Amino acid sequence: MAPKILCVAEKPSIAKSVANHLSGGHVHARNVPGNQYVKNYEFDFAFGPPWGNCSVTMTSVLGHLTSNDFPTQYKKWQISTCRELFDAPVITRVAEDKEPIARNITQQARYSKALFIWTDCDREGEHIGSEVRQAAVEGKPGIEVKRAIFSNTERAHVLRAAQNPVPLDDRQVSAVAARIELDLRLGVIFTRFTTLTLQALGGELAEQRIISYAGSCQFPTLGFVVDRYFRVKNFVPEKFWSIKLTHRREDIDVNFAWRRHRLFDRMTVVILFERCLAARHAKVTKLLKKPTSKWKPLPLTTVELQKLGSRFLRMDSQRVMKVAEDLYNKGWISYPRTETDQFDKGMDLTRLIERQTQDNAWGQYAQGLLNGAFQQPRGGRNNDQAHPPIHPVNYVAQGSLGDDERRVYEFVVRRFLACCSDDAKGESTTVEVEYGSELFAATGLLVLEKNYLLVYPYDKWESSQQLPHFTVGETFEPTEANMTEGETSAPGYLTEPELISLMDANGIGTDATMAEHIAKIKEREYVMTQGGGGAAQGEAAGRGGRGGRGGRGGRGERGGRGSGERSGGSIQHFIPTTLGVALIEGYDSIGLDTSLGKPFLRKEMEIKMKEICAGRKSRNDFVQETLEQYRDVFVRTQQQVELLRAACRKYVFGEGGG
């Protein structure tokens, strides 16, 4: 009798796809008692040594199997007991709604020689794999455990993954376990403290069932929004003056830009302008013609997909990720959570391009790449050593996709084809003149070869009006010279692409979780959104509702089942609600060296999690160091809690001229 192998994927769609590929379509599906989404797929497959021909059962989980909580005696909400939660025991158990799934794994493992884990190949997937392993070990202690390494569900890729399994990475498991524990402790401690403290102020805050501590990622995210809000609110325009020079030649009006750009002292500009007028003639001091290029884009990462999706596809980042996940699950694109912006030199990119030649919109361009226009993609600086950049895996006709799927798929394909193209090429001309004692310059651009721009309309690079003929050393009397006046303008409210860039630069969340952190502060009504000039979505009501549970069983980093928002015709701007402002201002005013509203604590946590993954730090050391930092924050907050109350009175209740 052939040995049995139990395979477990992270989600039902992956289990079904992998089972169909491994079985060659000859698979028998059975329902799992107690869960309508999970099935057991039975088939035969020839694994590599030492397993050989095996009977396989392929099933799945629905994200995390387990959840963490405190014992019953810590359930009561009291400020006096908040501090105890820094050291209280934490219980990990299978979540009630996941018990049928865990039971299925335990039962199937009893008859299996080995367990193959097919969860997503990232830190969170590794931890989910460890939960699967625990359920399997309960059925068969000592069962051999391996994990498949894969980044898409294309058949050949899946077959290679099945033939080359590796051990589960327990360092990554430890890093996620530490984060889960810290999220629980800190979330409960600061949520209870903040809620009980602010509810006592009465009014609309007393009506709030919970005022959630938005978490070590979401609170700094809110802090970025509040910081920009005050930059806009407190902006004071400042007048400036400049000199504008225009000369008409060969029926072309050439505008020369002042090298100083602008000055904030009117009298200084008046003096310089009068010197120009006194000189009467301008002299050409430099003429430079040179080839120039607009570089093709780097291979696509998760952060770039979210930023550019928000900007060009008019979807919020959470929606972009949800659609990308769906496309990945259906086998159309590669794994959409990756930091890698360089393709492996041995990857056969032409095979992927060939699959796109049948499309009516970009097929002809793809064929041109195969006919000799192909260029190796640029290589960025990042490689997570787990997944390639996001790219199309298989071709799908656009008519077979929903509207959002079509737009995200098209973007991924066009970005990939652009990466495999040549840079756009052109010629720039710069004319520099001296007028009085001041320097002015005019620049022209002639685009000669659009190259990647032909398939990638998201970048713009167009020829400007060509400059007429000038000669070095010649003089001319400008057609027009004026002194102009203006004033500085306030920055805009934070857009989603800007917010994601700030989070990325400050280590807030991972590339895969930034969209979810943004969604959380929206769900909790700490921020509202508005289009570029449109009405706000939501009310500045100063209320923070309770966030939803996570899509991976509510464990924090992979939450958010919501479909996200379409932003209509403009990029969304974030504006904090009165409660959002009060929370950040309140905690900032306490004078902490490491305020909860600043990114430094979370950035340090992310660095330490990477150290766990690299084997340079233990889980226990990381947890204890972080808890001590937050314990100091909590004690200081307790001592100066009146500052938090004062911020709420000012912004939520409008007392004191807020």
SEFITI-890203 format. One record per residue: x, y, z of N, C-alpha, C in turn. Coordinates in pm, whole numbers, plus 50000, padded with zeros to 5 digits. Example, Ala and Ser with C-alpha at 12.3 -4.5 7.8 and 13.67 -1.06 7.14 Angstrom:
2
513194943150780512304955050780513204967050780/512854977550708513674989450714512905000350787/
***
This chain:
658
500844988050000500005000050000500875012550000/500555022049913501355034249900501265042650027/502405048550070502365057250188501485069450160/500965075350269500075086850255500795099650296/500585110150218501125123450248499945132850269/499985140450378498975150550405499505164250364/498825170950275499195184450231498155194350281/498615205650336497695215550391498065229450339/497115235850270497315249350218496705259550313/497005272150286496525282850374495075286650348/494625284150226493265287850191492695277650092/491375275950087490775265650001491105267049855/491205279449804491475281249661492845275749623/493845277449712495185272249684495165256949691/494455251649790494365236949801493775230849675/492715236749624492065231549503492995232449382/493665243949367494555245949253495725236249257/496375235149374497525226249387497105211749364/495955207749420495465193949403495225190749256/494655200149182494385197849040495685196348961/496705204348996497985203448925498705190248956/498755186649084499485174649123498795162049074/497475162449069496715150349032496515149048881/496845159648807496555159548664495065160248637/494305165248733492865166548718492075154648767/492765144148811492095131948859492045132349011/491065139149063490995141449207489575138849256/489485133949378488185131549441488055140849561/486995148849565486795158649673485785153549774/486125155449903485215151950012484995164050101/483785165650152483475176550244484105173850380/484405184650450484925183750586483805187050683/483435178150773482335180750866482595193250950/481605201950958481705213751043482185226250973/482615225150843483055237150771482685235750624/481955245450574481445244450437482475248450332/483575254950373484535260050276485705250550251/486095242950352487275234350343486875220550291/487685215250198487445201850145488745193750151/488595180750148489735171650135489785166349992/490915168549925491095163849788492025151649791/491565140549736492335128049740492805124349600/494095120649589494685117149459496025110249484/496655105849379497985099749387499005108949321/500235108649375501305116949316502655110649348/503575111949252504925106649269505845117749319/506115117849449507045127549506508475122949480/509405131849506510805128049498511195119249615/512425113949612512905105649724512845113749855/512535107549967512405093049986510975088049979/510035096549937508635092649948508135084449830/508515088249707508075080749590506585082149564/505965071649510504525072049479503715071849610/502835081549621502095083049746500615085549721/499835081949818498425085949824498385099249897/497715109149840497745122749894496345127249936/496285133750052495095141350091495505155950100/494885164250016495175178750016493995185950079/494255193750185493195201350250493725215350279/493005222950357493445236650385492935241250520/493475252450563492945259950677492295272550621/491845281250709491335294450670492115304950748/493405306050717494235315150795494655308550925/494835316751028495295311751157494295301951217/494805291251277493965281751349493745285951494/494745292251552494715295151696494505309951723/494135312751847494015326551895494585327252036/495015338952076495595341152209494645349352294/494665346752424493845354652516494405353152657/493905361752747494275360752888493295351552960/493725345653073492805337553154491605345753202/490565338653246489295344953285489465355653390/490365353753486490495363353596490995377053551/491465378053425491945390953375490955397553279/489745392353274488755397453180488135410653225/488125413253356487445425053408488215437753372/487475447653325488095460253283488255469453404/489475471053451489795480353560491155486453532/491255499353552492545505953531493585500053625/493175496453745494105491353845494755478153804/494085470553715494635457553674495365458153540/495335469553472495985470453340497455466753347/498115471553452499565469453463499895454653481/498975447053541499225432853563499345425153431/498745430653326498715423453198500075423053129/501015431153176502375430153121502995416553153/502585410553265503195397953309502195386453317/500925388853288499905378353300500175367153201/499785354853235499955343853140499075345753017/499515340552904498765341152780498425326852737/497155324752707496685311552667496515311252515/497105301052451496925298952308496065286552288/494995288152215494095276752190493535277952048/493035266651997492385266851866491115275251877/490955284651785489765293051785488525284351765/487445288251832486235279851832485755276951691/485755287151603485235285051468486215277051380/487435274551431488425266851353488575252551404/487835248951507487985235551564487705224351464/486665225351380486465214651280487645213251184/488285224451150489425224051058490615217351124/490885221251249491995215051323491735200151344/490505196651373490155182651395490395174551267/490065180251154490285173551025491765170751002/492625180451033494065178551015494565167651109/494105168051234494525157951332494135143851286/492915142651237492435129551192493205124551070/493425133350974494125129250853495585125850881/496175132650979497595130251012497815116351070/496815110851135496975097751200497405086951100/496995088550976497255078350875498335082750775/499035093750808499985099550711501435097350755/502295095350655503725093850681504395107350698/503905117250626504525130550632503465141250611/503795153250658502955165150640503695174950551/503055179150441503605189550353502745202150373/503395212950412502685225550438502775234350314/501615239450271501535247850152500985261750187/501375267150300500955280650335501795290750259/501355303450258502095313850188503525314750243/504465317350156505875317350195506305331050246/505815334550364506245346550433506205343550582/506535353350665506585350950809505255346150863/504185352850822502865349150873502485335150827/502795331850703502505318550652503295307850726/504525311350766505335301750840504685298850976/504135309151040503495306951170502215298751155/501455301551051500255293451026500665278951002/501785277050932502305263550912502625256651044/503135264251141503445258251271502165254151345/501085261751324499805258051385499265245251320/499435244051189499055231651119499875220051172/501165222351188502055211951241501595207151378/501215216551465500765212851599499515204151594/498575207851505497355199851491497675185851440/498645184951348499015171951293499735163351397/500605169551477501355162251579500405156151683/499295162851709498315157351804497725144351750/497655143151620497155130751560498235120251546/499465124651519500575115251502501875121751548/502225119551675503495124951725504655119651641/505585128451611506765124451534506575124351385/505415128951334505185129451190506235138451125/506755134451013507745142550942507045154650879/507665166550894507025178950849507945186150750/507395189650635508105197550533507185208650486/507785218550418506965228950358507365231150213/506395234050130506625236749988506945251549970/507945254449888508315268249856507745271749719/506805281149716506185284949589505745299549595/505695305749478505305319749471504165322049372/503725311449305502545312349220501975298349203/500815297549143500155284549129500175279548985/501165283748908501365278448773501835263948785/501355255048698501515240648715502975236348732/503855240748643505245236448650505885240948781/505515252748826506055258148951505585249649070/504305245849070503745237649177504415223949180/504635218049064505285204949057506705205449113/507445216049080508805217549135508765219049287/507765226949337507655228949481507375215749553/506525207349493506195194549555507405185149559/508275186349461509425177449452510605182149538/510545194749584511695200449656511275207349786/510655200149878510225206350004511415209350095/511195218350189512245222250284511655221950425/512495222650528511965223250665511235236450691/510315236150786509645248250831510665257150902/510605270150882511565279550941511055284051079/511555277751184511065280851319511525294451369/512535300251308512915313951346511815323751307/511295322051186510185330651144508955328151230/508735315551267507615312251355507755319751487/508955319851544509185326651672508975341751660/509395347651548509215362051530507745365751529/506935357951457505505360951451504835358151585/505235347351651504655344251782504925355651881/506125361351875506445372551963505575384651930/505415387451803504575398851764503125396851807/502615384651792501235381951831501045384251980/502005379552061501915381552206501965396352241/502865403652179502985417952207501745425552163/501205422052047499985428652000498845426552099/498735414352152497685411552250497895419752377/499055418652437499305425452564499135440552551/499825446352454499815460952442498445465952396/497805458452306496475462452261495465462852373/495445452252455494485451652565494815462052672/496095463152708496495472552813496115486752777/496535491452662496315505552628494875508252584/494195498152528492785500052494491955501552621/492165492852719491405493852843491695506952915/492995510352922493365522552993492765534852925/492895535752793492385547352720490865548152729/490195536752712488725536652717488215540952852/488725534952958488235538153093488565552453132/489715557253089490115570953122489235581253052/488965579052923488245589152846486735588052859/486225575852884484785574652907484345582653028/485245584153124484915591553246484685606353220/485105611153103484875625253070483425627953033/482665617253005481245618852973481015622752828/479855628352800479505632552665479505620952568/479915623752445479885613252344480915602352370/481975605452446482955595052478482375584652573/481445588752658480805579252749479945569252672/479495573352552478655564652471479485554252395/480795556252391481655546952319481845534152400/481555522752338481785510052405483275507452422/484055512252326485505510052333486215520952255/487305525952309488185535252238489505527852222/489675522152106490735512452086492095518952071/493085513052141494475516152110494745509951974/495085518051879495125513451740496295504251709/497155501951808498235492451784499545499151752/500645491451765501975497051749502265500851604/501455496151511501585500551372500555511251339/499315509051382498255518351343498365531951412/498865532051536498975544851606499995554151539/501195549451503502095558151427501525562051291/500755552951229500105556351101499155568051121/498355567451227497495578751262498335591151290/499485589251354500365600551384500815607851259/501115600651151501495607151026500355616050973/499135610850982497975618350932497765631051015/497885629751146497695641351235498795651651213/500025646951197501145656051175500925664451049/500495658150940500245665750817499055675150835/498045670650909496865679050935497285692151000/498165691451100498585703751167499515712151081/500275705750992501075713550899500185721750806/499075715850765498125723150680497415733850761/496915730050878496135739350960496955751351006/498205749051042499035759651098499875766850994/499655763650868500475769750763500205784750751/501265792350743501175806850724501825810250590/501055815350493501635818650363502715829350375/503715828150290504805837850291504995843050149/505065856150134505215862150002506645860449951/506735858749819508035858149755507975865749623/509165868649570509255876149445510245869249352/510045870649223510895864149125511035873049001/511905868848910512095876048784511785866548669/510935871048579510535862848466511095869048339/511755860848259512395865648136511845857748018/511385864747914510825858447793511465864647670/511765856147572512285861247445511605853647331/511135861147231510465855047115511435854346998/511605842346946512505840246832511935828846748/511945830846617511445820846523510015816646558/509215826746597507805824746634507625815546756/508655814446836508585806346959508865815447079/507985815247176508215822547301509015813647395/510235817847425511125810147511511085816247651/510675808147750510625812747889511885808247961/512625817748012513855814948086513565815348236/513975804848306513765804148451514945810348524/514645818248624515665824748707516365814148791/517685814148789518435804048864518165804849014/517905816849065517605818349208516195813649243/515375811449139513995807049154513125817849216/513335820649345512555831049411513285835349538/512995847649580513535852949705512395858549788/512595858749919511535863350010511745877750057/512715884449998512985898550030512705906849905/511635914649908511215922249790512275932149745/512885939449840513835949749803515045943849732/515475932149777516615925749710516275922549564/515055917349542514645913949406514505926649321/513995937449380513875950149307515245954649257/516245954049345517595958449307518155949749195/517985936449209518505927349106517775929348974/516475931748980515675933848859516095946748788/516345957148866516765969948806518125968548738/518995960148795520285957748730520095950848595/519135941748591518835934848465518345944748359/517415953248399516865963048304517945972648256/518845976148348519915985448312520865979348210/521035966048218521945959348124521355958847983/520035958647972519295958547846519485945647766/520695940747753520945929047670521305916847755/520845905447707521215892647768522235885847679/523155878447741524225871747668524125856647688/524185849247577524155834547586525515829747636/525535823447754526795819047814527035804047800/525975796547775526135782147766525035776147679/525415766747594524455759447511524835744647519/523925736647572524245722647594523165713747534/523605705247440522725694947385523295681447424/522435672847479522935659747521521815649447516/522185636947492521155626347497520685624447641/519445621247654518885618847787517935606947781/517655601247896516785589447901515825590648018/514665584348001513775582048115513815567148142/514315563748261514515549648291513195542248302/513225529948252512065521348269511905518148418/510705514048459510485511648602511195499148651/511395498748781511915486748845510835476048851/511205463448864510205452948885509305456349005/508095451149001507015455649090507065448849227/507045457049333506955452249470505555454949524/505265449549642503955451649704503715466249736/504725472849792504565486949829504255495349705/504985492949596504735500549474503365497549416/502935484949423501595481449374500535489049451/500675490049582499695497149662499705512149632/500895517949624501005532349598500475535949460/500915528549359500515531749222499075527649195/498605517149262497205513449249496295524349301/496665530149415495885541149471495925553349379/497075555349316497235567349232496595565949095/496805554449029496375553148890495105544848871/494875535348959493715526548942492525531249022/492715541549103491635547649182490965537349274/491795528949336491315519949442492155522849566/491585520749683492445522049800493345509849808/494395511049889495425500749891494885487249938/493915487350028493355474750075492625467549962/491895475149881491195469249768492175463849664/493245471249639494255466749543494815453349587/495145452049717495715439549767494705428249761/493455431149791492415420849786492285415449643/492265424349545492145420249405493385412549361/494565417349402495805410449366495825396449426/495365394949550495275381649613494365372549532/493235377849487492305369849408492955365349276/493675374349212494355370849086495425360249110/496115361249222497125351049257496465337649284/495375337749360494685325149392494155318249267/493825326249165493315320549041494435316648944/495665319548982496805315348900497205324948790/496735337548796497045346948688498315355048714/498605357948842499815365648874500585358448984/501815362649006502645356849112502205362049248/502835356949352502495360549490502625375649508/501565382449555501585397149556502185403449681/502775395249770503435401049887504935398549874/505645408549829507085407049807507795420449818/508995419949872509845431949879510865431949765/510905421449687511945419749586511695428249463/512695436149423512585444249302513675440849201/514035428049195515025423349098514665408949058/514675406348929514425392848880515705384748884/515565372148922516705363148919517215361748775/518535361948759519125361548625518755348948549/518465338248621518135325648554516665324048521/515845333848553514405332748530514085334948382/513285326248327512945326848184511815336848164/512175349348142511185359948127510525359547989/511235354947889510655354747754509465345247747/509515334647827508375325247829507115332147882/507295340847982506165348348036505665358747936/506605364947864506215374947763505425368147651/505865356347612505205349247501503725346847530/503395344447655502005341847691501115354147674/501715366047666500945378447653500765382847509/501355375547414501295379947274499905378947214/499015371347276497675369647219496705380747257/497125390147343496205400647386496065411347278/494855416547264494595426747162495235440147195/495385443047324495885456247365497405456847366/498065446847422499525447347434500225435347368/499485426847300500075415047238501115418347133/500825428347052501775432146946503065437447007/502945445047116504145450247182504965438747240/504275428947303504965417447359505705409747249/505085408247132505735401447022506985408946978/506905422246981508085430246947509245427647041/508955425647168510025422247262510675409047225/509855399347187510385386247149511175386847020/510835396646935511505397946804512835405346812/513265408646933514575414846946514635427147033/513485432347076513495444547156513665441747306/513675429047345513775425547487515075430747548/514945436647667516095440947745515945435447887/517045431247946516995425948082516465436748177/515545433448267515015443448360516105449448449/515875461548494516745467748592516665459848723/517705460648801517715454148932517715464449042/516765463349135516735472249249517665467349359/517475472749478518365469449590517775459049685/516525455049662515835446849761515585432749708/515855422949795515565409049763515215401949893/513945398249910513525391850035513875377050039/514515372049932514965358149925513815348149935/512595352949914511435343949923510615344049796/510395355749739509495356949623510085366349519/509815363649392510235372849286509335385149285/509665395149205508755406549190507395401949136/506385409849156505045406549109505045406948956/504525396348895504525395648749503385386448703/502985387548579501945378448528502505364348513/501705354448550502135340548539501485334048417/500205336648397499465331248283498635342248220/498255340048095497405349848027495945346948054/495175357548074493725356348086493105367748005/492105364647926491425374847847490745384647941/490825397447908490285407747997488785406248016/488105400947915486665399047927486275388548030/487235380348072486965369948171487125374948314/487545387348330487805392948462486775403548497/486565405448628485755416648673486485429648650/485815440848667486385453948635487655456648714/487615454848846488795457448928489895447348898/489535434748879490535424648844491215428148712/490425432448616490995435848485492005447148498/491685457248577492575468848587493865465448660/493765457548766494975453548838495815444148753/495175434548687495915425348600496605432948487/495895442148425496495450048317497695457948367/497575463748487498695471348542499905462248563/499685450448621500785441148647501455436948516/500645434048414501205429848285501995441148221/501395452848215502085464148151503375467748225/503345467048358504555469848435505645459648401/505255446848391506215436348359506805438348220/505955441048121506455443247985507345455547978/507005465948055507835477948060509205474748117/509245466348221510525462348281511425455248181/510825448148086511575440347988511875448347861/511655461347866511835470147749513085478747766/513325487047667514425496547674513925509547734/514855517247791514515530447843514015539347730/513185549047765512815559247667514025568347644/514215572647520515405580447487515005593647422/515785603947452515505617047396516745625647393/516525638347357517615648047352517165660647425/517985665147518517665677347591518585688647547/518025700547542518785712547506518615722847616/519725728147664519695738447769520425750847719/519755762247728520355775147693520425783447820/521635787747855521825796047974522255810047931/521605820147989521935833947954522235841948080/523045852248062523335861648170522675874948136/521845879548229521105892048208521375900748329/522115911648306522635919048420523645910048489/523495908348619524375899348693523685885948724/522495883948667521705872148701521735861848588/521615849148626521605838148531520185832848515/519845829748388518545824148353518795812248259/517875802648259518055790948173516715786248117/516765781147994515595775047931515995761147885/515065751647898515345737847862514275732447769/514695725047669513765718447577514045703547572/513015695747545513165681247537512535676147409/513265667547339512755660847221512815645747248/511655639347257511605624847278511825618047144/512865609847135513225603247009512685588947001/512735581547113512255567647117511455565547245/510175562947232509335561347352509555547847419/509865537747345510185524447398509185519947504/509605518347630508695512647731507435520847751/507495533947719506315542547736505165538347645/505475531147538504425526647446503475516747512/503975509347611503135499347678502785503247821/503415513747872503255517548013502755532048021/501445534048008500895547648003500885554748138/501305547948244501265553848378502415563648399/503455562948316504545572748317504325582648203/504675595248227504565605548125505945611748099/506285612747973507525619247931507315623947789/507055636647772506665641847642507585653047597/507695654447466508505665347412507925678747449/508815687847489508385701547512508555709347382/508095721847381508285730147261509775731747233/510185729247111511595729747079512145744047086/513385745147134514005758247146514505762847008/514405775546981514975780746856516495780746862/517135784946755518585784546748519205795846830/520155792346915520965802146989522425798746968/523295808646983524735806846968525435812247091/526395804647142527145809147259527875822147227/527745831947315528385844947298527495855547237/526405851547173525505861547114524755869147223/524335881147189523535889247280522205892547213/521185894647296519875898447245519145906447352/518205914547305517395922347398516115914447424/515915909847549514735901647578513445908547538/512505900647487511205905947448510445911447569/510605904447681509845908547800510595904447926/510635913248024511205910248155510275916048261/509885907648355508945912048459509395907248595/509025915148696509195910848834507835905948881/507795893448928506525887448967506445885449118/505215884449165504975882649308504085870449330/504345862749434503515851249468503595848549617/502975837949659503095833949799503105818749808/503755813749910503835799349929502455793649959/502245781349920500935774949942501085763550041/500005760750111500005750350213500155736550148/500765727250218500785713450166499375707850166/499125697850086497825691350088497745681350202/496535677050233496385666350330497045653750275/497385644750363498135632850325497325623950231/497935620150119497295610550028497725596450066/497015586550015497375572750048498755568949996/499135572449872500515569349830501565575749920/501315588149964502265594750054502325587550188/501165583550239501115576750369501855563450362/501665555950254502355543150238503865545450230/504295556050162505725559050153506305562150291/505565569750372506025572850508506115560250593/505115551650581505125539150657506315530450615/506555529650485507655521550433508995526950482/509165540150474510435546350514510705544850663/509645543950743509795543450889509595529550947/509495519450860509385505750909508095502650981/506995509350941505695506951005504965496150928/504835484250987504205473150919505145467150816/504655457050749505405450950639504755455250509/505425451950399504845455550269503435449950253/503175438550317501885431950298500805436950393/501195444150499500195447750601499885462650608/500605470750532500375485250540498935488950508/498395482650405497005485750365496035482550478/496315471950552495415468050660495495477850777/496705482950805496835492850912496075505750877/496155509650751495415521450707493925519050720/493485506950681492065503650691491585504050836/492435499850930492035499551071491755513451126/492605523151094492355536451150491145543051084/490785538350964489535542850903488345536250969/488445523050990487345515651054487045521151194/488085524751266487905529551403487545544351408/487375550051289486945564051275487895573751343/489195570651333490215580151378490615589351263/490305585351141490515593951025489305592750934/489125602850851488125602350745488845605250615/488225601750505488845603850375487985613050290/488655620250202487935628350105488715628449976/488015630349867488665631249737489395644449726/490105646149618490855658549597489915670149573/489325675249678488385686249665486955682249690/486705668949708485355664249732485015664449879/483805659949909483355659550047484005647850119/484115649250249484715638750330483815626650335/484435614950336483695602550354483745599050502/482635600050569482605598250713482535611750780/482335611650909482185624050982483345625951078/483725638551098484725641851199484035642051334/483575630351375482725629551493483495627251620/484805625351606485585623051725485325609551788/484915599851709484625586751766485525576351700/485915566651776486725555751722486035542551744/485485536851639484775524151654485745512651663/485245501251704486085489451720486365483151585/487625479651563488015473751435487565459351422/487495454651298487065441051270488175431051296/487825418451296488805407851316489575405451187/490705399051200491585397551085491185386150994/491605387450867491305377250769492055364250793/493075364550877493775352250913493435348351056/492185349551090491765345151222491945355751327/492075368451285492145379251381493475380151454/494585375851391495855376051460496635388851437/496055398451371496685411551363497285414651227/498355407751188499105412151072498415409350940/497505399750932496855396850805495355398850817/494925409150887493495411150908492845417350787/491565420050802490875427850701490275419550591/489055415250609488355408250503487615417950412/487525430450455486745440150379487285442050240/486415445750151486815446950011487495460149982/487545469050080488175481950056487235491349984/487765502749942486935512849880487445516449742/486555519649656486885526249531486775541149557/487735548749509487775562949544487205571949437/486405566349350485775574849250486795579849151/486855593149132487715598349029488925605549079/489245604749207490385612249258491075604649368/492335608349393493105602249500492545606649635/492455597349727491915600249858492915607849944/492385617150024493175624250124492665620550262/493575619650357493225615850493493185627950585/492105629050660491955639750758491575633250890/492285636551000491955630151128490645635251184/489905626551253488725630951328489195637751455/488265643751525488645650851648489225641251751/488675629051759489225619251852490605614751807/490795612951676492115609251626493165619551663/492835632451647493745643151685493995642951835/492935641251914493055641652060493965630452110/493835618452054494655607252100496135609752072/496455614151952497855616551917498415628351996/497665639352002498135651052076498265647952225/497305640152276497355636752418498585628752454/498845618152378500015609752408501315617152377/501335625352273502545633052243502855643152353/501805649552409502015660052509502515654552642/502415641552662502915635552786504435636752793/505045639152679506485641852678507335629252680/506795618352623507545605952618508695606952519/509825600752555510935600252459510545592352336/509685582452357509205574252246507685573852251/507055584152197505595585252201504945574152120/503765569852164503025559552091502655564251951/502535577451933502155582851803503305584551707/504525581351751505695582351665506125568351620/506875567551511507165554351454508325546851517/509025553051614510305547551656510195534051727/509195532551816509055519851887508755508451791/507825510851699507465500151606508605496851511/509315507151468510435504751378511485496051448/511715498651575512665490651652512165476251666/510845474551685510265461151693510495453551563/510285460051450510455453351321511905449151300/512845457551342514265454151330514585441751414/514015441351536514285430051625513635417151574/512475418251510511875406251452512755400651341/513365409351263514295404751159515515398151222/515925403051340517055396851408516695382851456/515445380851500515005367351537515085358251415/514585363251300514605355151178516035351651135/516975360551169518375357951132519095349951239/518425346851350519045338751456519905346651551/519825360051547520665368351634519975372351764/518675369251778517945372951899516885362451926/516655359752054515635349952089514275356752104/513235348452091511875353652108511695359652246/512165352652350511945357452487512655370652511/513885372052463514615384652482513875396252416/513405393852294512685404352221511415408452295/510635398652341509375401752411509655409652538/510615405152617510885411852745511425425952725/512325427752628512865441152601511745450752560/510865445952472509785454552423508785457652533/508445447752613507505450152723508065460352823/509355459852849509945469652941509835483752885/510035485152754509895498352692508475503552708/507495495052679506105499252687505625500452832/506235493152923505895494653064506255508853111/507415513753066507815527453100506835537553041/506405534952918505425543852855504125543952935/503685532252977502425531153052502505538453186/503605536553258503755543253389503745558353372/504475563153272504525577653247503145582953208/502415575153130501075579253088500135579953208/500215570153296499395570553417499675583053499/500945586553511501345597953593500855611153534/500765611753401500395624453337499115623053255/498205614753303496995611753228496125624153207/496295634253292495475646253277495745653153143/496945651553090497245657452959496435650652849/496205637652861495375630552765493925635152775/493465636752897492085641652917491955655752861/492965664152885492905678052838492825678652686/493555669752618493515669552471492125665852422/491455656652490490085652852451489105664152478/489275671052590488385682452617488555693152509/489795695152466490075705652368489515702152230/489785689852183489455686552045488085679852030/487725671052123486445664152111485295672752158/485495679752271484415687952328484545702752294/485655706552230485795720452187486055730152299/486565725552412486855734452524488235740652506/488385752752550489695759252548490125763952412/489165766852324489495772652193490105762952097/489795749552112490345739352019489805740651882/
***
